[in-house]
Amino acid sequence: MNPRWFLRMSRWARNPPSEKRVKRFFVVLGLCLLLLGIERFIGWPEWATVQRIRP
């Protein structure tokens, strides 16, 4: 493991993130998982698919 990660973990242990920041993280994570679920079970719309242009 990189020593920078240990420094970051020690800083988080001394100064943990605020409750508001933790809630925001879980909201963003939930939205990402929701989008992933929609993409997996319903499918990706055809209009949002990138078309490759061949020269």
N, CA, C and O atoms as a Maestro MAE file, in Angstrom:
{
 s_m_m2io_version
 :::
 2.0.0
}

f_m_ct {
 s_m_title
 :::
 protein
 m_atom[220] {
  # First column is atom index #
  i_m_mmod_type
  r_m_x_coord
  r_m_y_coord
  r_m_z_coord
  i_m_residue_number
  s_m_chain_name
  s_m_pdb_residue_name
  s_m_pdb_atom_name
  i_m_atomic_number
  :::
  1 25 0.839 -1.171 0.000 1 A "MET " " N  " 7
  2 3 0.000 0.000 0.000 1 A "MET " " CA " 6
  3 2 0.891 1.243 0.000 1 A "MET " " C  " 6
  4 15 1.936 1.273 0.649 1 A "MET " " O  " 8
  5 25 0.469 2.247 -0.724 2 A "ASN " " N  " 7
  6 3 1.218 3.475 -0.854 2 A "ASN " " CA " 6
  7 2 1.235 4.236 0.480 2 A "ASN " " C  " 6
  8 15 0.201 4.322 1.143 2 A "ASN " " O  " 8
  9 25 2.385 4.789 0.886 3 A "PRO " " N  " 7
  10 3 2.442 5.540 2.144 3 A "PRO " " CA " 6
  11 2 1.492 6.740 2.189 3 A "PRO " " C  " 6
  12 15 1.072 7.160 3.268 3 A "PRO " " O  " 8
  13 25 1.159 7.281 1.041 4 A "ARG " " N  " 7
  14 3 0.212 8.410 1.019 4 A "ARG " " CA " 6
  15 2 -1.146 8.007 1.567 4 A "ARG " " C  " 6
  16 15 -1.827 8.808 2.209 4 A "ARG " " O  " 8
  17 25 -1.540 6.762 1.314 5 A "TRP " " N  " 7
  18 3 -2.832 6.296 1.832 5 A "TRP " " CA " 6
  19 2 -2.820 6.248 3.353 5 A "TRP " " C  " 6
  20 15 -3.821 6.560 3.997 5 A "TRP " " O  " 8
  21 25 -1.687 5.857 3.926 6 A "PHE " " N  " 7
  22 3 -1.587 5.840 5.384 6 A "PHE " " CA " 6
  23 2 -1.684 7.248 5.957 6 A "PHE " " C  " 6
  24 15 -2.318 7.457 6.991 6 A "PHE " " O  " 8
  25 25 -1.061 8.208 5.292 7 A "LEU " " N  " 7
  26 3 -1.166 9.595 5.745 7 A "LEU " " CA " 6
  27 2 -2.604 10.096 5.644 7 A "LEU " " C  " 6
  28 15 -3.096 10.784 6.538 7 A "LEU " " O  " 8
  29 25 -3.261 9.749 4.565 8 A "ARG " " N  " 7
  30 3 -4.658 10.166 4.394 8 A "ARG " " CA " 6
  31 2 -5.552 9.519 5.444 8 A "ARG " " C  " 6
  32 15 -6.435 10.176 5.995 8 A "ARG " " O  " 8
  33 25 -5.329 8.225 5.730 9 A "MET " " N  " 7
  34 3 -6.138 7.545 6.747 9 A "MET " " CA " 6
  35 2 -5.914 8.150 8.127 9 A "MET " " C  " 6
  36 15 -6.858 8.288 8.904 9 A "MET " " O  " 8
  37 25 -4.659 8.516 8.440 10 A "SER " " N  " 7
  38 3 -4.405 9.116 9.746 10 A "SER " " CA " 6
  39 2 -5.054 10.495 9.853 10 A "SER " " C  " 6
  40 15 -5.545 10.870 10.917 10 A "SER " " O  " 8
  41 25 -5.058 11.244 8.758 11 A "ARG " " N  " 7
  42 3 -5.708 12.559 8.770 11 A "ARG " " CA " 6
  43 2 -7.212 12.404 8.955 11 A "ARG " " C  " 6
  44 15 -7.821 13.178 9.694 11 A "ARG " " O  " 8
  45 25 -7.825 11.418 8.298 12 A "TRP " " N  " 7
  46 3 -9.265 11.177 8.462 12 A "TRP " " CA " 6
  47 2 -9.587 10.712 9.869 12 A "TRP " " C  " 6
  48 15 -10.653 11.032 10.394 12 A "TRP " " O  " 8
  49 25 -8.674 9.954 10.499 13 A "ALA " " N  " 7
  50 3 -8.911 9.491 11.865 13 A "ALA " " CA " 6
  51 2 -8.872 10.663 12.841 13 A "ALA " " C  " 6
  52 15 -9.628 10.690 13.812 13 A "ALA " " O  " 8
  53 25 -8.000 11.622 12.588 14 A "ARG " " N  " 7
  54 3 -7.915 12.791 13.465 14 A "ARG " " CA " 6
  55 2 -9.033 13.791 13.216 14 A "ARG " " C  " 6
  56 15 -9.567 14.375 14.160 14 A "ARG " " O  " 8
  57 25 -9.390 13.993 11.957 15 A "ASN " " N  " 7
  58 3 -10.428 14.959 11.577 15 A "ASN " " CA " 6
  59 2 -11.432 14.276 10.650 15 A "ASN " " C  " 6
  60 15 -11.341 14.421 9.431 15 A "ASN " " O  " 8
  61 25 -12.378 13.539 11.208 16 A "PRO " " N  " 7
  62 3 -13.334 12.838 10.351 16 A "PRO " " CA " 6
  63 2 -14.235 13.824 9.600 16 A "PRO " " C  " 6
  64 15 -14.447 14.944 10.065 16 A "PRO " " O  " 8
  65 25 -14.760 13.417 8.452 17 A "PRO " " N  " 7
  66 3 -15.631 14.316 7.686 17 A "PRO " " CA " 6
  67 2 -16.915 14.603 8.462 17 A "PRO " " C  " 6
  68 15 -17.330 13.828 9.323 17 A "PRO " " O  " 8
  69 25 -17.526 15.732 8.132 18 A "SER " " N  " 7
  70 3 -18.751 16.119 8.827 18 A "SER " " CA " 6
  71 2 -19.910 15.204 8.429 18 A "SER " " C  " 6
  72 15 -19.851 14.500 7.420 18 A "SER " " O  " 8
  73 25 -20.945 15.232 9.232 19 A "GLU " " N  " 7
  74 3 -22.123 14.399 8.971 19 A "GLU " " CA " 6
  75 2 -22.775 14.791 7.650 19 A "GLU " " C  " 6
  76 15 -23.268 13.933 6.917 19 A "GLU " " O  " 8
  77 25 -22.778 16.074 7.350 20 A "LYS " " N  " 7
  78 3 -23.360 16.561 6.093 20 A "LYS " " CA " 6
  79 2 -22.604 15.999 4.888 20 A "LYS " " C  " 6
  80 15 -23.207 15.614 3.886 20 A "LYS " " O  " 8
  81 25 -21.283 15.960 5.000 21 A "ARG " " N  " 7
  82 3 -20.472 15.445 3.900 21 A "ARG " " CA " 6
  83 2 -20.683 13.949 3.701 21 A "ARG " " C  " 6
  84 15 -20.722 13.470 2.567 21 A "ARG " " O  " 8
  85 25 -20.819 13.216 4.794 22 A "VAL " " N  " 7
  86 3 -21.061 11.770 4.712 22 A "VAL " " CA " 6
  87 2 -22.419 11.505 4.075 22 A "VAL " " C  " 6
  88 15 -22.544 10.609 3.240 22 A "VAL " " O  " 8
  89 25 -23.442 12.277 4.460 23 A "LYS " " N  " 7
  90 3 -24.777 12.121 3.861 23 A "LYS " " CA " 6
  91 2 -24.738 12.426 2.375 23 A "LYS " " C  " 6
  92 15 -25.349 11.716 1.576 23 A "LYS " " O  " 8
  93 25 -24.026 13.475 2.002 24 A "ARG " " N  " 7
  94 3 -23.916 13.836 0.582 24 A "ARG " " CA " 6
  95 2 -23.254 12.717 -0.206 24 A "ARG " " C  " 6
  96 15 -23.669 12.416 -1.325 24 A "ARG " " O  " 8
  97 25 -22.233 12.101 0.366 25 A "PHE " " N  " 7
  98 3 -21.553 10.993 -0.299 25 A "PHE " " CA " 6
  99 2 -22.520 9.841 -0.550 25 A "PHE " " C  " 6
  100 15 -22.550 9.276 -1.644 25 A "PHE " " O  " 8
  101 25 -23.319 9.490 0.477 26 A "PHE " " N  " 7
  102 3 -24.237 8.368 0.313 26 A "PHE " " CA " 6
  103 2 -25.364 8.694 -0.660 26 A "PHE " " C  " 6
  104 15 -25.861 7.796 -1.340 26 A "PHE " " O  " 8
  105 25 -25.779 9.956 -0.741 27 A "VAL " " N  " 7
  106 3 -26.796 10.344 -1.722 27 A "VAL " " CA " 6
  107 2 -26.244 10.188 -3.135 27 A "VAL " " C  " 6
  108 15 -26.919 9.647 -4.011 27 A "VAL " " O  " 8
  109 25 -25.026 10.657 -3.356 28 A "VAL " " N  " 7
  110 3 -24.402 10.531 -4.683 28 A "VAL " " CA " 6
  111 2 -24.182 9.067 -5.031 28 A "VAL " " C  " 6
  112 15 -24.424 8.658 -6.166 28 A "VAL " " O  " 8
  113 25 -23.726 8.275 -4.066 29 A "LEU " " N  " 7
  114 3 -23.547 6.842 -4.296 29 A "LEU " " CA " 6
  115 2 -24.871 6.174 -4.635 29 A "LEU " " C  " 6
  116 15 -24.921 5.327 -5.527 29 A "LEU " " O  " 8
  117 25 -25.942 6.538 -3.942 30 A "GLY " " N  " 7
  118 3 -27.265 5.981 -4.225 30 A "GLY " " CA " 6
  119 2 -27.743 6.330 -5.622 30 A "GLY " " C  " 6
  120 15 -28.310 5.486 -6.316 30 A "GLY " " O  " 8
  121 25 -27.514 7.589 -6.045 31 A "LEU " " N  " 7
  122 3 -27.906 7.982 -7.401 31 A "LEU " " CA " 6
  123 2 -27.130 7.200 -8.458 31 A "LEU " " C  " 6
  124 15 -27.688 6.799 -9.479 31 A "LEU " " O  " 8
  125 25 -25.857 6.991 -8.206 32 A "CYS " " N  " 7
  126 3 -25.051 6.207 -9.150 32 A "CYS " " CA " 6
  127 2 -25.550 4.768 -9.238 32 A "CYS " " C  " 6
  128 15 -25.644 4.203 -10.328 32 A "CYS " " O  " 8
  129 25 -25.867 4.182 -8.098 33 A "LEU " " N  " 7
  130 3 -26.375 2.807 -8.106 33 A "LEU " " CA " 6
  131 2 -27.757 2.733 -8.765 33 A "LEU " " C  " 6
  132 15 -28.074 1.750 -9.434 33 A "LEU " " O  " 8
  133 25 -28.570 3.764 -8.578 34 A "LEU " " N  " 7
  134 3 -29.876 3.813 -9.229 34 A "LEU " " CA " 6
  135 2 -29.719 3.853 -10.747 34 A "LEU " " C  " 6
  136 15 -30.403 3.129 -11.470 34 A "LEU " " O  " 8
  137 25 -28.812 4.707 -11.223 35 A "LEU " " N  " 7
  138 3 -28.569 4.765 -12.666 35 A "LEU " " CA " 6
  139 2 -28.023 3.445 -13.200 35 A "LEU " " C  " 6
  140 15 -28.389 3.024 -14.298 35 A "LEU " " O  " 8
  141 25 -27.169 2.803 -12.450 36 A "LEU " " N  " 7
  142 3 -26.642 1.506 -12.860 36 A "LEU " " CA " 6
  143 2 -27.761 0.472 -12.942 36 A "LEU " " C  " 6
  144 15 -27.813 -0.316 -13.887 36 A "LEU " " O  " 8
  145 25 -28.655 0.473 -11.955 37 A "GLY " " N  " 7
  146 3 -29.780 -0.466 -11.971 37 A "GLY " " CA " 6
  147 2 -30.711 -0.235 -13.141 37 A "GLY " " C  " 6
  148 15 -31.172 -1.184 -13.777 37 A "GLY " " O  " 8
  149 25 -30.989 1.032 -13.426 38 A "ILE " " N  " 7
  150 3 -31.857 1.349 -14.576 38 A "ILE " " CA " 6
  151 2 -31.202 0.876 -15.863 38 A "ILE " " C  " 6
  152 15 -31.864 0.303 -16.729 38 A "ILE " " O  " 8
  153 25 -29.898 1.115 -15.988 39 A "GLU " " N  " 7
  154 3 -29.201 0.700 -17.202 39 A "GLU " " CA " 6
  155 2 -29.195 -0.819 -17.343 39 A "GLU " " C  " 6
  156 15 -29.357 -1.332 -18.451 39 A "GLU " " O  " 8
  157 25 -29.013 -1.537 -16.257 40 A "ARG " " N  " 7
  158 3 -28.942 -3.002 -16.321 40 A "ARG " " CA " 6
  159 2 -30.294 -3.642 -16.602 40 A "ARG " " C  " 6
  160 15 -30.390 -4.546 -17.432 40 A "ARG " " O  " 8
  161 25 -31.347 -3.181 -15.915 41 A "PHE " " N  " 7
  162 3 -32.630 -3.870 -15.993 41 A "PHE " " CA " 6
  163 2 -33.561 -3.324 -17.069 41 A "PHE " " C  " 6
  164 15 -34.332 -4.085 -17.654 41 A "PHE " " O  " 8
  165 25 -33.508 -2.049 -17.339 42 A "ILE " " N  " 7
  166 3 -34.387 -1.466 -18.358 42 A "ILE " " CA " 6
  167 2 -33.660 -1.353 -19.686 42 A "ILE " " C  " 6
  168 15 -34.249 -1.583 -20.742 42 A "ILE " " O  " 8
  169 25 -32.394 -1.002 -19.636 43 A "GLY " " N  " 7
  170 3 -31.598 -0.885 -20.856 43 A "GLY " " CA " 6
  171 2 -31.177 0.545 -21.094 43 A "GLY " " C  " 6
  172 15 -31.702 1.480 -20.489 43 A "GLY " " O  " 8
  173 25 -30.229 0.693 -21.976 44 A "TRP " " N  " 7
  174 3 -29.710 2.004 -22.325 44 A "TRP " " CA " 6
  175 2 -30.469 2.514 -23.541 44 A "TRP " " C  " 6
  176 15 -30.653 1.767 -24.502 44 A "TRP " " O  " 8
  177 25 -30.920 3.783 -23.527 45 A "PRO " " N  " 7
  178 3 -31.668 4.289 -24.680 45 A "PRO " " CA " 6
  179 2 -30.791 4.374 -25.931 45 A "PRO " " C  " 6
  180 15 -29.597 4.665 -25.859 45 A "PRO " " O  " 8
  181 25 -31.407 4.118 -27.050 46 A "GLU " " N  " 7
  182 3 -30.675 4.122 -28.320 46 A "GLU " " CA " 6
  183 2 -30.119 5.504 -28.647 46 A "GLU " " C  " 6
  184 15 -29.041 5.617 -29.232 46 A "GLU " " O  " 8
  185 25 -30.852 6.562 -28.270 47 A "TRP " " N  " 7
  186 3 -30.394 7.917 -28.592 47 A "TRP " " CA " 6
  187 2 -29.161 8.310 -27.788 47 A "TRP " " C  " 6
  188 15 -28.464 9.250 -28.168 47 A "TRP " " O  " 8
  189 25 -28.874 7.619 -26.691 48 A "ALA " " N  " 7
  190 3 -27.717 7.950 -25.867 48 A "ALA " " CA " 6
  191 2 -26.490 7.110 -26.220 48 A "ALA " " C  " 6
  192 15 -25.436 7.264 -25.603 48 A "ALA " " O  " 8
  193 25 -26.618 6.234 -27.198 49 A "THR " " N  " 7
  194 3 -25.504 5.380 -27.601 49 A "THR " " CA " 6
  195 2 -24.642 6.130 -28.630 49 A "THR " " C  " 6
  196 15 -25.158 6.724 -29.577 49 A "THR " " O  " 8
  197 25 -23.340 6.089 -28.425 50 A "VAL " " N  " 7
  198 3 -22.418 6.765 -29.322 50 A "VAL " " CA " 6
  199 2 -22.271 5.931 -30.587 50 A "VAL " " C  " 6
  200 15 -22.058 4.720 -30.532 50 A "VAL " " O  " 8
  201 25 -22.389 6.598 -31.719 51 A "GLN " " N  " 7
  202 3 -22.205 5.950 -33.023 51 A "GLN " " CA " 6
  203 2 -20.802 6.242 -33.523 51 A "GLN " " C  " 6
  204 15 -20.345 7.384 -33.472 51 A "GLN " " O  " 8
  205 25 -20.132 5.236 -33.996 52 A "ARG " " N  " 7
  206 3 -18.786 5.424 -34.534 52 A "ARG " " CA " 6
  207 2 -18.906 5.880 -35.993 52 A "ARG " " C  " 6
  208 15 -19.589 5.248 -36.799 52 A "ARG " " O  " 8
  209 25 -18.240 6.973 -36.311 53 A "ILE " " N  " 7
  210 3 -18.238 7.480 -37.692 53 A "ILE " " CA " 6
  211 2 -16.984 6.980 -38.365 53 A "ILE " " C  " 6
  212 15 -15.869 7.243 -37.916 53 A "ILE " " O  " 8
  213 25 -17.182 6.249 -39.457 54 A "ARG " " N  " 7
  214 3 -16.033 5.709 -40.183 54 A "ARG " " CA " 6
  215 2 -15.700 6.626 -41.365 54 A "ARG " " C  " 6
  216 15 -16.581 7.017 -42.131 54 A "ARG " " O  " 8
  217 25 -14.416 6.960 -41.497 55 A "PRO " " N  " 7
  218 3 -14.018 7.869 -42.611 55 A "PRO " " CA " 6
  219 2 -14.073 7.203 -43.955 55 A "PRO " " C  " 6
  220 15 -13.771 7.833 -44.969 55 A "PRO " " O  " 8
  :::
 }
 m_bond[219] {
  # First column is bond index #
  i_m_from
  i_m_to
  i_m_order
  :::
  1 1 2 1
  2 2 3 1
  3 3 4 2
  4 3 5 1
  5 5 6 1
  6 6 7 1
  7 7 8 2
  8 7 9 1
  9 9 10 1
  10 10 11 1
  11 11 12 2
  12 11 13 1
  13 13 14 1
  14 14 15 1
  15 15 16 2
  16 15 17 1
  17 17 18 1
  18 18 19 1
  19 19 20 2
  20 19 21 1
  21 21 22 1
  22 22 23 1
  23 23 24 2
  24 23 25 1
  25 25 26 1
  26 26 27 1
  27 27 28 2
  28 27 29 1
  29 29 30 1
  30 30 31 1
  31 31 32 2
  32 31 33 1
  33 33 34 1
  34 34 35 1
  35 35 36 2
  36 35 37 1
  37 37 38 1
  38 38 39 1
  39 39 40 2
  40 39 41 1
  41 41 42 1
  42 42 43 1
  43 43 44 2
  44 43 45 1
  45 45 46 1
  46 46 47 1
  47 47 48 2
  48 47 49 1
  49 49 50 1
  50 50 51 1
  51 51 52 2
  52 51 53 1
  53 53 54 1
  54 54 55 1
  55 55 56 2
  56 55 57 1
  57 57 58 1
  58 58 59 1
  59 59 60 2
  60 59 61 1
  61 61 62 1
  62 62 63 1
  63 63 64 2
  64 63 65 1
  65 65 66 1
  66 66 67 1
  67 67 68 2
  68 67 69 1
  69 69 70 1
  70 70 71 1
  71 71 72 2
  72 71 73 1
  73 73 74 1
  74 74 75 1
  75 75 76 2
  76 75 77 1
  77 77 78 1
  78 78 79 1
  79 79 80 2
  80 79 81 1
  81 81 82 1
  82 82 83 1
  83 83 84 2
  84 83 85 1
  85 85 86 1
  86 86 87 1
  87 87 88 2
  88 87 89 1
  89 89 90 1
  90 90 91 1
  91 91 92 2
  92 91 93 1
  93 93 94 1
  94 94 95 1
  95 95 96 2
  96 95 97 1
  97 97 98 1
  98 98 99 1
  99 99 100 2
  100 99 101 1
  101 101 102 1
  102 102 103 1
  103 103 104 2
  104 103 105 1
  105 105 106 1
  106 106 107 1
  107 107 108 2
  108 107 109 1
  109 109 110 1
  110 110 111 1
  111 111 112 2
  112 111 113 1
  113 113 114 1
  114 114 115 1
  115 115 116 2
  116 115 117 1
  117 117 118 1
  118 118 119 1
  119 119 120 2
  120 119 121 1
  121 121 122 1
  122 122 123 1
  123 123 124 2
  124 123 125 1
  125 125 126 1
  126 126 127 1
  127 127 128 2
  128 127 129 1
  129 129 130 1
  130 130 131 1
  131 131 132 2
  132 131 133 1
  133 133 134 1
  134 134 135 1
  135 135 136 2
  136 135 137 1
  137 137 138 1
  138 138 139 1
  139 139 140 2
  140 139 141 1
  141 141 142 1
  142 142 143 1
  143 143 144 2
  144 143 145 1
  145 145 146 1
  146 146 147 1
  147 147 148 2
  148 147 149 1
  149 149 150 1
  150 150 151 1
  151 151 152 2
  152 151 153 1
  153 153 154 1
  154 154 155 1
  155 155 156 2
  156 155 157 1
  157 157 158 1
  158 158 159 1
  159 159 160 2
  160 159 161 1
  161 161 162 1
  162 162 163 1
  163 163 164 2
  164 163 165 1
  165 165 166 1
  166 166 167 1
  167 167 168 2
  168 167 169 1
  169 169 170 1
  170 170 171 1
  171 171 172 2
  172 171 173 1
  173 173 174 1
  174 174 175 1
  175 175 176 2
  176 175 177 1
  177 177 178 1
  178 178 179 1
  179 179 180 2
  180 179 181 1
  181 181 182 1
  182 182 183 1
  183 183 184 2
  184 183 185 1
  185 185 186 1
  186 186 187 1
  187 187 188 2
  188 187 189 1
  189 189 190 1
  190 190 191 1
  191 191 192 2
  192 191 193 1
  193 193 194 1
  194 194 195 1
  195 195 196 2
  196 195 197 1
  197 197 198 1
  198 198 199 1
  199 199 200 2
  200 199 201 1
  201 201 202 1
  202 202 203 1
  203 203 204 2
  204 203 205 1
  205 205 206 1
  206 206 207 1
  207 207 208 2
  208 207 209 1
  209 209 210 1
  210 210 211 1
  211 211 212 2
  212 211 213 1
  213 213 214 1
  214 214 215 1
  215 215 216 2
  216 215 217 1
  217 217 218 1
  218 218 219 1
  219 219 220 2
  :::
 }
}
